């Protein structure tokens, strides 16, 4: 009887353990992805994650970094890919990870002309206003960055509310908003990071199934941004390593420099960030920490008002 009891107990463990583990994983996922707050836009609740360093001095205004996920992802995924929280703890700034439109994953940013675009712009600007009011954020030190579709939304924000942003960063940007909607916008400093072997948003531009419009040639598009910012027409190129080339446009209006980092051989990745499926997005050579590079570009810049 004792042997039968032991066998029955083992069977019960085998039957129930997978379900228990799944429950634990589910609870863990929910806890890690639970929104920190919500903002209602056109009757729809939009969530965001917020990271405030424990060491923050509530009496001293601090910078705010808003980081936007790619299509099909969500705020917590962008947190884990970009790893902004680690840098925020060391440098003393706040990070927000808003989630794109959609009642459940996958979520997207409407970075194309249309009503969805202005709803997303409204959501992010209201999020910035909320955090400025609640967390003593310096309104002149707000920085926005994004991956892929989030990079496209970052560009849209630089066109729609340029005076609100001190600088922006775009990684593997899915750039589909026409320049015609951005022609008269004031200069915004920008750092762009893109891999030459990106299988989703080709470095050389072109049409793919993931977007209704063709993507632009990345170096040419960055040159257009430099033209928008009134920069010196002749950029300065430098090889930082065998894998990384930097192109810098300087002498820009309002010191709004534009920098392109080209990662030779890299795919549709956040360089140096959290792991993503290589079969889907290509290689991350780990030759750059995109988050650190962007922060070094951001840190001393203030919004031009």
C-alpha positions as CSV (number, residue, x, y, z in Angstrom):
1,X,0.0,0.0,0.0
2,X,2.8,2.3,0.8
3,X,4.4,1.7,-2.6
4,X,1.1,2.4,-4.3
5,X,0.7,5.6,-2.4
6,X,4.2,6.7,-3.5
7,X,3.3,5.9,-7.1
8,X,0.0,7.8,-6.9
9,X,1.7,10.8,-5.4
10,X,4.3,10.8,-8.2
11,X,1.6,10.5,-10.9
12,X,-0.3,13.4,-9.3
13,X,2.9,15.6,-9.3
14,X,3.5,14.8,-12.9
15,X,-0.1,15.7,-13.8
16,X,-0.4,18.9,-11.8
17,X,3.2,20.3,-12.0
18,X,2.9,21.5,-15.6
19,X,-0.3,23.3,-14.8
20,X,1.2,24.8,-11.7
21,X,4.3,25.9,-13.6
22,X,2.1,27.4,-16.3
23,X,0.1,29.3,-13.6
24,X,3.3,30.6,-12.0
25,X,4.6,31.7,-15.4
26,X,1.3,33.3,-16.2
27,X,1.3,35.2,-12.9
28,X,4.9,36.2,-13.4
29,X,4.2,37.5,-16.9
30,X,1.2,39.5,-15.8
31,X,3.1,41.0,-12.9
32,X,6.0,42.0,-15.2
33,X,3.8,43.4,-17.9
34,X,1.1,45.1,-15.8
35,X,0.7,48.8,-16.7
36,X,1.9,51.4,-14.2
37,X,-0.9,53.8,-15.3
38,X,-3.5,54.6,-18.0
39,X,-4.5,57.6,-20.1
40,X,-7.8,57.7,-21.9
41,X,-7.7,59.0,-25.5
42,X,-10.9,59.1,-27.5
43,X,-12.6,56.8,-25.1
44,X,-9.8,54.1,-25.2
45,X,-7.6,53.3,-22.2
46,X,-3.9,53.4,-23.1
47,X,-1.4,51.9,-20.7
48,X,2.2,52.5,-20.0
49,X,5.0,51.2,-17.8
50,X,7.1,53.5,-15.7
51,X,10.5,53.2,-14.1
52,X,11.5,55.7,-11.4
53,X,15.0,55.1,-9.9
54,X,14.8,54.6,-6.1
55,X,17.6,57.1,-5.7
56,X,15.6,59.9,-7.4
57,X,15.7,63.2,-5.5
58,X,12.1,64.4,-5.7
59,X,13.2,68.0,-5.3
60,X,15.4,68.0,-8.4
61,X,13.9,68.0,-11.9
62,X,15.1,64.9,-13.8
63,X,15.2,63.9,-17.5
64,X,12.5,61.7,-19.0
65,X,13.2,59.0,-21.7
66,X,10.1,57.7,-23.5
67,X,10.9,54.4,-25.4
68,X,8.5,53.0,-28.0
69,X,8.2,49.4,-28.9
70,X,8.1,47.8,-32.4
71,X,4.9,46.6,-34.1
72,X,3.5,43.5,-32.5
73,X,5.2,44.1,-29.1
74,X,4.3,46.1,-26.0
75,X,5.8,48.3,-23.4
76,X,7.4,45.6,-21.3
77,X,9.0,44.0,-24.3
78,X,10.6,47.3,-25.2
79,X,11.8,47.6,-21.6
80,X,13.5,44.2,-21.8
81,X,15.0,44.7,-25.3
82,X,16.3,48.2,-24.7
83,X,17.4,47.8,-21.0
84,X,16.9,51.5,-20.4
85,X,16.0,50.8,-16.7
86,X,19.6,49.7,-15.9
87,X,21.0,53.0,-17.3
88,X,18.3,55.1,-15.7
89,X,19.3,53.7,-12.3
90,X,22.9,54.7,-12.8
91,X,22.3,58.1,-14.4
92,X,19.2,59.2,-12.5
93,X,16.4,59.7,-15.0
94,X,12.9,58.3,-15.5
95,X,11.8,56.0,-18.3
96,X,8.3,55.4,-19.7
97,X,7.3,52.6,-22.0
98,X,3.9,53.3,-23.5
99,X,2.0,50.7,-25.4
100,X,0.6,51.2,-28.9
101,X,-3.0,50.9,-30.0
102,X,-4.9,47.6,-29.6
103,X,-6.8,45.9,-26.8
104,X,-4.4,43.0,-26.7
105,X,-1.0,42.2,-28.2
106,X,0.0,42.7,-31.0
107,X,0.0,46.5,-30.6
108,X,1.1,49.0,-33.2
109,X,1.8,52.7,-33.6
110,X,-0.1,54.6,-36.3
111,X,2.9,56.3,-37.8
112,X,1.1,56.9,-41.2
113,X,-1.2,59.8,-42.1
114,X,-4.7,59.4,-40.6
115,X,-6.7,59.8,-37.4
116,X,-4.8,57.1,-35.7
117,X,-1.6,59.1,-36.0
118,X,-3.0,62.1,-34.1
119,X,-4.5,59.8,-31.4
120,X,-1.1,58.3,-30.8
121,X,0.6,61.7,-30.8
122,X,-2.1,62.9,-28.3
123,X,-1.5,59.8,-26.1
124,X,2.3,60.3,-25.9
125,X,2.1,64.1,-25.3
126,X,-0.5,63.7,-22.6
127,X,1.7,61.0,-21.0
128,X,4.7,63.4,-21.0
129,X,2.5,66.1,-19.5
130,X,1.3,63.7,-16.8
131,X,4.8,62.6,-15.9
132,X,6.1,66.2,-15.8
133,X,3.4,67.1,-13.3
134,X,3.6,64.0,-11.1
135,X,7.3,63.2,-11.0
136,X,9.1,66.6,-11.3
137,X,10.4,65.9,-14.8
138,X,12.3,68.7,-16.5
139,X,10.1,69.6,-19.5
140,X,13.1,70.7,-21.4
141,X,14.9,67.3,-21.1
142,X,12.3,64.9,-22.6
143,X,13.9,62.4,-25.1
144,X,11.9,59.9,-27.2
145,X,13.3,56.9,-29.0
146,X,11.9,53.8,-30.6
147,X,12.5,50.5,-32.4
148,X,11.2,49.7,-35.8
149,X,7.5,50.9,-35.9
150,X,8.3,52.8,-32.7
151,X,11.1,54.5,-34.6
152,X,8.6,55.6,-37.2
153,X,6.4,56.9,-34.4
154,X,9.4,58.8,-33.0
155,X,9.9,60.5,-36.3
156,X,6.2,61.4,-36.4
157,X,6.4,63.0,-32.9
158,X,9.5,65.0,-34.0
159,X,7.3,66.4,-36.8
160,X,4.1,66.9,-34.7
161,X,5.5,68.3,-31.4
162,X,9.1,69.2,-32.1
163,X,9.2,71.9,-29.4
164,X,8.5,69.3,-26.7
165,X,11.5,67.1,-27.5
166,X,15.1,67.7,-26.6
167,X,16.3,64.9,-28.9
168,X,15.2,61.7,-30.5
169,X,16.7,58.3,-31.3
170,X,15.6,55.8,-34.0
171,X,16.7,52.2,-34.1
172,X,16.0,50.1,-37.2
173,X,13.2,52.6,-37.9
174,X,10.2,51.7,-40.0
175,X,9.9,55.1,-41.6
176,X,6.7,55.6,-43.6
177,X,5.5,59.1,-42.7
178,X,6.0,61.4,-45.7
179,X,8.5,64.3,-45.3
180,X,5.8,66.6,-46.7
181,X,4.0,66.5,-43.4
182,X,7.2,67.6,-41.6
183,X,8.6,70.3,-43.9
184,X,8.2,73.3,-41.6
185,X,9.0,71.6,-38.3
186,X,11.7,73.1,-36.2
187,X,15.1,71.4,-35.9
188,X,15.3,68.4,-33.6
189,X,18.6,66.6,-32.8
190,X,18.5,63.0,-33.9
191,X,20.6,59.8,-33.7
192,X,19.7,57.0,-36.1
193,X,21.1,53.4,-35.7
194,X,20.5,50.8,-38.5
195,X,22.0,47.5,-39.6
196,X,23.1,46.9,-43.2
197,X,21.5,43.4,-43.2
198,X,18.1,44.3,-41.8
199,X,15.6,41.8,-43.3
200,X,12.6,43.8,-42.2
201,X,13.5,47.4,-42.9
202,X,16.2,47.3,-45.6
203,X,19.1,49.7,-45.1
204,X,19.0,50.5,-48.9
205,X,15.3,51.0,-48.9
206,X,12.6,49.3,-50.9
207,X,9.1,47.7,-50.6
208,X,8.4,44.7,-48.3
209,X,5.2,43.0,-47.2
210,X,5.3,44.5,-43.7
211,X,4.5,48.1,-44.9
212,X,2.0,49.6,-47.4
213,X,4.7,52.1,-48.7
214,X,8.3,51.5,-49.6
215,X,10.9,52.3,-47.0
216,X,13.5,55.0,-47.8
217,X,17.2,54.5,-48.3
218,X,18.5,55.1,-44.7
219,X,21.6,57.3,-45.4
220,X,19.6,59.4,-47.9
221,X,16.7,59.8,-45.4
222,X,19.1,60.8,-42.6
223,X,20.6,63.4,-45.0
224,X,17.1,64.7,-45.5
225,X,16.8,65.1,-41.7
226,X,20.1,67.0,-41.7
227,X,18.8,69.3,-44.4
228,X,15.7,69.9,-42.3
229,X,17.9,70.9,-39.4
230,X,20.0,73.3,-41.5
231,X,23.2,71.3,-41.0
232,X,26.4,71.6,-43.0
233,X,25.8,69.7,-46.2
234,X,29.1,67.8,-46.0
235,X,28.9,65.1,-43.2
236,X,31.9,63.7,-41.4
237,X,32.4,59.9,-41.6
238,X,34.5,57.9,-39.2
239,X,35.0,54.2,-38.6
240,X,34.6,53.4,-35.0
241,X,35.4,49.7,-35.6
242,X,35.3,47.2,-38.4
243,X,31.6,46.8,-37.7
244,X,30.5,50.4,-36.9
245,X,30.6,53.6,-39.0
246,X,29.4,56.9,-37.8
247,X,28.2,59.8,-40.0
248,X,27.9,63.1,-38.3
249,X,26.1,66.2,-39.6
250,X,27.1,69.3,-37.6
251,X,26.9,73.1,-37.7
252,X,23.1,72.6,-37.6
253,X,20.5,75.2,-36.6
254,X,20.2,75.3,-32.8
255,X,23.1,72.9,-32.5
256,X,20.6,70.2,-33.6
257,X,23.2,67.7,-34.9
258,X,22.1,64.5,-36.8
259,X,24.1,61.3,-36.4
260,X,23.8,58.0,-38.3
261,X,25.4,54.8,-37.0
262,X,25.7,52.1,-39.6
263,X,26.2,48.6,-38.2
264,X,27.7,46.4,-40.9
265,X,26.2,43.0,-40.9
266,X,23.5,43.7,-38.2
267,X,19.9,42.9,-38.7
268,X,16.6,44.3,-37.4
269,X,17.9,44.6,-33.8
270,X,18.4,46.9,-30.9
271,X,22.2,46.6,-30.8
272,X,23.5,45.3,-27.5
273,X,20.0,44.9,-26.2
274,X,17.9,42.0,-24.9
275,X,17.8,38.7,-26.9
276,X,15.4,38.4,-29.8
277,X,14.9,35.5,-32.3
278,X,17.8,35.6,-34.7
279,X,15.9,33.6,-37.3
280,X,13.4,36.4,-37.4
281,X,15.4,39.6,-37.2
282,X,19.0,38.7,-38.1
283,X,22.3,39.1,-36.3
284,X,23.2,41.4,-33.4
285,X,27.0,41.7,-33.6
286,X,27.0,43.2,-30.1
287,X,29.4,45.8,-31.5
288,X,27.5,48.6,-30.0
289,X,25.3,49.4,-26.9
290,X,22.6,51.4,-28.6
291,X,21.0,52.5,-25.3
292,X,24.3,53.9,-24.0
293,X,25.1,55.6,-27.3
294,X,21.7,57.3,-27.4
295,X,22.0,58.5,-23.8
296,X,25.4,60.0,-24.5
297,X,23.8,61.9,-27.4
298,X,20.7,62.9,-25.3
299,X,22.1,63.8,-21.9
300,X,23.2,67.4,-22.4
301,X,20.5,68.5,-24.9
302,X,17.6,70.7,-24.1
303,X,14.4,71.4,-26.0
304,X,14.5,74.5,-28.2
305,X,11.5,76.7,-27.4
